[in-house]
């Protein structure tokens, strides 16, 4: 009778052209990949394995069988499972076919419990969730994000783009063109991070702006950086929940915020975006979204973004309509996120010794494994032909645009 472990390996091998192997606690080796292979399972094959998974003890094996990929990942974080070789290939194989969407009942129940504990209903919990990830310090992020903007969102990689820095500048400029940002206008950057969009937009368009950020560590750093650059009269940052509207602006920019609204707060956050915008103004939502309604990956919610929730594009558009926003343009940049994450992962690995030196207790081996899983796994998720997670940019106006309010064609987006 076929073992559960062999059945999983064979199922993955049947869907993938990548040879790999799994070494069990007793030393037995299960192989998978293309072509016949003596003494191996149905999906086994010859050729050197692209990666090897070593399961160190029976508890880790049981966790993988009972809790699927989440069980195996947590055993990997704890050192009870090791992964050797090409991690990109490993995660690509793990996302093939229907297996990518199968979540065991115990994990589904854990995901619901996580939602109950970490919901963003209150501003205090939303801030705690944000600080758990974004509050790791500018020194940490500086070591692997683009220099000097430190944009922690998908870059824009049109043909000819050859660096992360260039891709992030392209992204900001693309957004500025989409909302027709110009000198004399005032914008709000909701979830402004380290201010990369604000600084670049001021430099290239002359528009002035306010950032809204709920992460204390980023706010403090950004205030000091604004002062250091001597642009306090043109840029500022406000520490506040994304739902706390203080004024109306000519333009609204929201880059990577909706994913943090939470499962039940999507309507509230989009309503705030609408309230930030003057009648007739333009704005843009840049967010990770699902095509269809799916649960958000349990590993991401538990270990990387507590309180996070990836909404369906359809639900976002419905909420925008309810708030009196007209959708002008939707662009899918899914393919652009894979090279962005590839660059982040490469820099993270290359600079790991420097990251660890910042705080060896916080940035330990378990942290390294979690973050490599996050960065490389997400790269392969956006690259996967079986994926349903995308990156959308939605341009909107408050009320229907007038005849003079927005170009009739798209040529203005690509003129350089």
C-alpha positions as CSV (number, residue, x, y, z in Angstrom):
1,X,0.0,0.0,0.0
2,X,1.3,3.4,-1.0
3,X,2.4,5.6,1.9
4,X,0.8,9.1,2.4
5,X,4.2,10.7,1.9
6,X,4.8,8.8,-1.4
7,X,1.3,9.7,-2.6
8,X,2.1,13.4,-2.0
9,X,5.5,13.2,-3.8
10,X,3.9,11.3,-6.7
11,X,1.1,13.8,-7.1
12,X,3.6,16.7,-7.2
13,X,5.9,14.8,-9.5
14,X,3.1,14.0,-11.9
15,X,2.3,17.8,-12.3
16,X,5.9,18.9,-12.6
17,X,8.9,18.5,-14.9
18,X,11.3,19.2,-12.1
19,X,13.2,16.3,-10.5
20,X,13.4,16.4,-6.7
21,X,13.7,14.1,-3.8
22,X,12.4,13.8,-0.2
23,X,14.5,12.1,2.4
24,X,12.4,10.6,5.3
25,X,13.5,10.4,8.9
26,X,14.5,6.7,8.4
27,X,16.7,7.6,5.5
28,X,14.4,6.4,2.8
29,X,14.5,8.6,-0.3
30,X,11.4,9.3,-2.4
31,X,12.1,10.7,-5.8
32,X,10.0,12.5,-8.3
33,X,10.4,14.0,-11.7
34,X,10.4,13.2,-15.4
35,X,11.3,9.8,-16.8
36,X,11.5,6.4,-15.3
37,X,13.6,5.7,-12.2
38,X,14.4,2.4,-10.6
39,X,13.0,1.8,-7.2
40,X,11.0,5.0,-7.0
41,X,7.4,6.0,-6.9
42,X,5.0,6.5,-9.8
43,X,6.1,10.0,-10.4
44,X,9.8,9.2,-10.0
45,X,12.4,10.0,-12.5
46,X,16.1,10.2,-13.3
47,X,18.3,13.3,-13.4
48,X,19.9,15.2,-10.6
49,X,17.4,16.6,-8.2
50,X,16.9,20.4,-8.4
51,X,16.2,20.3,-4.6
52,X,16.1,18.0,-1.7
53,X,13.7,18.1,1.3
54,X,15.1,16.4,4.4
55,X,12.5,15.5,7.0
56,X,14.4,15.1,10.3
57,X,11.8,13.4,12.6
58,X,8.5,11.7,12.6
59,X,6.7,14.8,14.1
60,X,7.6,16.9,11.1
61,X,6.4,14.1,8.7
62,X,3.1,13.9,10.6
63,X,2.8,17.7,10.5
64,X,3.1,17.7,6.7
65,X,0.6,14.9,6.3
66,X,-2.0,16.4,8.7
67,X,-1.5,20.1,8.0
68,X,-0.2,20.1,4.4
69,X,2.3,22.7,3.3
70,X,1.7,24.9,6.4
71,X,2.8,21.9,8.6
72,X,5.9,21.3,6.5
73,X,6.8,25.0,6.4
74,X,6.5,25.4,10.2
75,X,8.7,22.3,10.7
76,X,11.2,24.0,8.3
77,X,11.1,27.2,10.3
78,X,11.8,25.1,13.5
79,X,14.7,23.2,11.9
80,X,12.9,19.9,11.8
81,X,12.9,20.0,8.0
82,X,15.8,21.2,5.8
83,X,15.6,22.3,2.2
84,X,18.7,22.1,0.0
85,X,19.2,23.3,-3.6
86,X,17.0,25.5,-5.7
87,X,14.3,27.1,-3.5
88,X,12.7,28.8,-6.4
89,X,12.1,25.3,-8.0
90,X,10.9,24.0,-4.7
91,X,8.1,26.6,-4.3
92,X,7.2,26.4,-8.0
93,X,6.6,22.7,-7.7
94,X,4.6,23.2,-4.5
95,X,2.2,25.5,-6.4
96,X,1.4,23.2,-9.3
97,X,-2.1,22.1,-10.1
98,X,-4.9,21.8,-7.6
99,X,-2.5,21.0,-4.7
100,X,-1.8,24.8,-4.5
101,X,-5.4,25.3,-3.5
102,X,-5.9,22.4,-1.1
103,X,-5.9,23.5,2.6
104,X,-6.5,20.9,5.2
105,X,-9.4,21.4,7.6
106,X,-7.1,22.0,10.7
107,X,-5.4,24.8,8.9
108,X,-8.7,26.4,7.7
109,X,-9.8,26.4,11.4
110,X,-6.5,28.0,12.4
111,X,-7.0,30.7,9.8
112,X,-10.4,31.5,11.2
113,X,-9.1,31.6,14.7
114,X,-6.3,33.9,13.5
115,X,-8.9,36.3,12.0
116,X,-10.7,36.4,15.3
117,X,-7.5,37.3,17.2
118,X,-5.9,39.7,14.8
119,X,-8.8,41.4,13.0
120,X,-8.2,45.0,12.0
121,X,-11.5,46.2,13.4
122,X,-9.9,48.5,15.9
123,X,-7.3,51.1,15.0
124,X,-5.1,49.8,17.9
125,X,-5.0,46.2,16.5
126,X,-4.5,47.5,13.0
127,X,-1.5,49.4,14.2
128,X,-0.1,46.5,16.1
129,X,-0.4,44.3,13.0
130,X,1.3,46.9,10.8
131,X,4.2,47.4,13.3
132,X,4.8,43.6,13.5
133,X,6.0,43.7,9.9
134,X,6.8,47.3,8.9
135,X,8.3,48.3,12.3
136,X,11.4,46.2,11.8
137,X,13.4,49.3,11.2
138,X,14.8,51.4,8.3
139,X,18.2,49.8,8.7
140,X,16.7,46.3,8.0
141,X,14.8,47.4,5.0
142,X,17.6,49.5,3.6
143,X,19.7,46.4,3.2
144,X,17.5,44.8,0.6
145,X,15.1,47.3,-0.9
146,X,15.9,49.8,-3.7
147,X,18.3,52.6,-2.8
148,X,17.3,55.3,-1.9
149,X,13.5,55.2,-2.3
150,X,13.0,51.9,-0.3
151,X,9.7,51.1,-2.1
152,X,8.3,48.0,-0.6
153,X,5.7,47.3,-3.4
154,X,5.7,45.8,-6.9
155,X,8.0,47.6,-9.3
156,X,7.3,48.3,-12.9
157,X,9.5,46.4,-15.4
158,X,8.8,47.5,-19.0
159,X,11.2,46.2,-21.6
160,X,14.7,47.5,-21.1
161,X,14.4,47.8,-17.3
162,X,17.5,46.2,-15.8
163,X,17.6,47.1,-12.1
164,X,15.3,47.2,-9.0
165,X,16.0,50.9,-8.6
166,X,15.0,51.6,-12.2
167,X,11.8,49.5,-11.8
168,X,10.7,51.4,-8.7
169,X,11.3,54.8,-10.3
170,X,9.3,53.5,-13.3
171,X,6.5,52.5,-11.0
172,X,6.2,55.9,-9.3
173,X,6.4,57.8,-12.6
174,X,3.7,55.4,-14.1
175,X,1.4,56.2,-11.1
176,X,2.1,60.0,-11.4
177,X,1.1,59.9,-15.1
178,X,-2.0,57.8,-14.4
179,X,-3.4,60.4,-11.9
180,X,-2.1,63.4,-13.9
181,X,-0.2,64.7,-10.9
182,X,1.1,68.2,-11.5
183,X,2.7,71.2,-9.8
184,X,0.2,73.2,-7.7
185,X,-1.7,70.0,-6.6
186,X,-1.7,68.4,-3.2
187,X,-1.8,64.6,-2.8
188,X,-2.2,62.2,0.0
189,X,-0.1,59.0,0.0
190,X,-2.1,56.5,2.2
191,X,0.4,54.0,3.7
192,X,3.4,56.0,2.6
193,X,6.1,53.7,4.0
194,X,9.5,55.3,3.9
195,X,8.2,58.1,1.6
196,X,9.7,57.0,-1.7
197,X,6.7,58.0,-3.7
198,X,6.4,61.4,-1.9
199,X,10.1,62.3,-2.5
200,X,10.1,61.2,-6.2
201,X,6.7,62.8,-6.9
202,X,7.8,66.1,-5.5
203,X,11.0,65.9,-7.5
204,X,9.4,65.0,-10.8
205,X,6.1,66.8,-10.7
206,X,6.4,69.6,-8.1
207,X,3.2,68.5,-6.4
208,X,3.2,68.6,-2.6
209,X,1.8,65.9,-0.3
210,X,1.0,64.3,3.0
211,X,1.7,60.7,4.0
212,X,-0.5,58.7,6.2
213,X,1.1,55.9,8.1
214,X,0.2,53.8,11.1
215,X,3.6,52.4,11.8
216,X,5.4,54.5,14.4
217,X,8.9,53.5,13.4
218,X,8.4,54.5,9.8
219,X,6.7,57.8,10.7
220,X,9.6,58.8,13.0
221,X,12.2,57.9,10.4
222,X,10.3,59.7,7.6
223,X,9.8,62.9,9.6
224,X,13.5,63.0,10.3
225,X,14.3,62.4,6.6
226,X,11.9,65.1,5.4
227,X,13.6,67.5,7.8
228,X,17.0,66.4,6.7
229,X,16.1,67.1,3.1
230,X,14.6,70.5,4.1
231,X,11.3,70.0,2.4
232,X,9.0,70.4,5.5
233,X,7.1,73.1,3.7
234,X,6.1,70.7,0.9
235,X,5.9,67.2,2.5
236,X,4.7,65.9,5.8
237,X,3.7,62.7,7.4
238,X,0.8,62.0,9.7
239,X,0.6,59.0,12.1
240,X,-2.9,57.7,11.8
241,X,-5.1,54.8,10.9
242,X,-5.9,54.7,7.2
243,X,-9.6,55.2,8.0
244,X,-9.0,58.5,9.8
245,X,-9.7,61.2,7.2
246,X,-8.4,64.7,8.1
247,X,-8.9,66.6,4.8
248,X,-9.6,66.3,1.1
249,X,-6.8,66.3,-1.5
250,X,-6.6,66.8,-5.3
251,X,-5.1,63.4,-5.8
252,X,-5.1,60.1,-3.7
253,X,-2.4,57.5,-4.0
254,X,-2.7,54.1,-2.2
255,X,0.2,51.7,-3.0
256,X,0.0,48.4,-1.2
257,X,-2.6,49.3,1.5
258,X,-5.8,47.4,0.6
259,X,-4.1,44.1,1.5
260,X,-3.9,45.4,5.1
261,X,-7.5,46.5,5.4
262,X,-8.6,43.1,6.7
263,X,-11.3,40.7,5.7
264,X,-14.2,42.7,7.1
265,X,-12.8,46.3,6.8
266,X,-12.5,46.6,3.0
267,X,-15.5,48.8,2.7
268,X,-14.4,51.1,5.5
269,X,-10.9,51.6,4.0
270,X,-12.2,52.2,0.5
271,X,-14.8,54.7,1.9
272,X,-11.9,56.6,3.5
273,X,-10.0,56.7,0.2
274,X,-13.1,58.3,-1.3
275,X,-13.5,60.8,1.5
276,X,-9.8,61.8,1.2
277,X,-10.5,62.9,-2.4
278,X,-12.0,66.1,-3.6
279,X,-15.0,65.9,-5.9
280,X,-13.8,65.4,-9.5
281,X,-10.3,64.4,-8.2
282,X,-8.3,61.4,-9.4
283,X,-6.8,58.5,-7.4
284,X,-5.2,55.2,-7.7
285,X,-5.4,51.9,-5.8
286,X,-2.3,49.6,-6.2
287,X,-3.0,46.3,-4.5
288,X,-2.6,42.6,-4.5
289,X,-5.9,41.0,-5.4
290,X,-7.5,37.7,-6.2
291,X,-9.4,36.8,-9.4
292,X,-12.3,35.2,-7.6
293,X,-12.9,34.8,-3.9
294,X,-10.2,32.8,-2.0
295,X,-8.9,32.5,1.5
296,X,-5.7,34.4,2.0
297,X,-2.6,32.1,2.4
298,X,-2.5,30.9,6.1
299,X,1.3,31.0,6.3
300,X,1.4,34.7,5.2
301,X,-1.3,35.7,7.7
302,X,0.3,33.9,10.6
303,X,4.0,34.5,10.1
304,X,4.4,37.6,7.8
305,X,1.3,39.9,7.7
306,X,-0.9,39.4,10.7
307,X,-4.4,40.8,10.0
308,X,-3.7,40.9,6.2
309,X,-6.3,39.9,3.7
310,X,-6.1,39.7,-0.1
311,X,-9.5,40.9,-1.5
312,X,-11.1,39.9,-4.8
313,X,-10.9,42.5,-7.5
314,X,-14.6,42.2,-8.0
315,X,-15.3,43.1,-4.3
316,X,-13.0,46.1,-4.5
317,X,-14.8,47.4,-7.6
318,X,-18.2,46.9,-5.9
319,X,-17.0,48.9,-2.8
320,X,-15.7,51.7,-5.0
321,X,-19.0,52.0,-6.8
322,X,-20.8,52.2,-3.5
323,X,-18.6,55.1,-2.5
324,X,-19.3,57.1,-5.7
325,X,-16.0,56.3,-7.4
326,X,-15.8,55.8,-11.2
327,X,-13.3,53.2,-12.4
328,X,-11.3,54.7,-15.2
329,X,-8.6,52.1,-15.8
330,X,-7.5,48.7,-14.5
331,X,-4.0,47.4,-15.2
332,X,-2.8,44.0,-14.1
333,X,0.9,44.0,-13.2
334,X,1.1,40.4,-11.9
335,X,4.1,39.6,-14.1
336,X,6.0,42.6,-12.7
337,X,5.9,41.3,-9.1
338,X,8.0,38.2,-9.8
339,X,11.2,40.1,-10.8
340,X,10.6,42.5,-8.0
341,X,10.5,39.7,-5.4
342,X,13.4,37.9,-7.1
343,X,15.5,41.1,-6.6
344,X,14.4,41.4,-3.0
345,X,15.2,37.7,-2.2
346,X,18.6,37.9,-3.9
347,X,19.6,41.0,-1.9
348,X,18.1,39.6,1.3
349,X,20.3,36.4,0.9
350,X,23.4,38.3,-0.1
351,X,23.1,40.7,2.8
352,X,22.0,38.2,5.4
353,X,25.1,38.6,7.5
354,X,24.6,42.3,7.7
355,X,20.9,41.9,8.6
356,X,21.7,39.4,11.3
357,X,24.3,41.7,12.8
358,X,21.6,44.4,13.3
359,X,20.0,42.3,16.0
360,X,21.0,38.6,16.2
361,X,18.2,37.7,18.6
362,X,15.5,39.1,16.3
363,X,17.1,38.2,13.0
364,X,17.9,34.6,13.7
365,X,17.8,31.5,11.6
366,X,14.1,31.0,12.0
367,X,13.5,34.6,10.8
368,X,15.7,34.0,7.8
369,X,13.8,30.9,6.8
370,X,10.4,32.5,7.2
371,X,11.4,35.5,5.2
372,X,13.1,33.5,2.4
373,X,9.9,31.4,2.2
374,X,7.8,34.6,2.0
375,X,10.0,36.3,-0.6
376,X,10.8,33.3,-2.9
377,X,7.4,31.7,-2.4
378,X,5.6,34.9,-3.4
379,X,7.8,35.3,-6.5
380,X,6.8,31.8,-7.6
381,X,3.2,32.5,-6.7
382,X,3.1,35.5,-9.1
383,X,5.0,33.5,-11.7
384,X,2.8,30.4,-11.5
385,X,0.4,29.6,-14.4
386,X,-1.9,28.0,-11.7
387,X,-2.0,31.2,-9.7
388,X,-5.1,33.4,-9.0
389,X,-3.2,36.2,-7.1
390,X,-2.5,39.3,-9.2
391,X,-1.4,42.9,-8.8
392,X,-3.9,45.5,-9.8
393,X,-3.7,49.3,-10.4
394,X,-7.1,50.8,-10.5
395,X,-7.4,54.5,-11.5
396,X,-10.6,56.2,-10.3
397,X,-12.3,59.5,-10.1
398,X,-14.7,60.9,-7.5
399,X,-17.8,61.1,-9.6
400,X,-17.8,60.8,-13.3
401,X,-14.9,62.6,-15.0
402,X,-15.8,65.6,-17.2
403,X,-15.0,65.9,-20.9
404,X,-11.9,67.8,-20.0
405,X,-11.0,65.7,-16.9
406,X,-9.1,62.7,-18.4
407,X,-7.6,61.9,-21.8
408,X,-9.7,59.9,-24.2
409,X,-6.7,57.7,-25.2
410,X,-3.9,55.9,-23.3
411,X,-0.9,57.4,-25.1
412,X,-0.1,59.8,-22.2
413,X,0.7,56.8,-20.0
414,X,3.6,55.7,-22.1
415,X,5.2,58.9,-23.4
416,X,8.6,59.4,-21.8
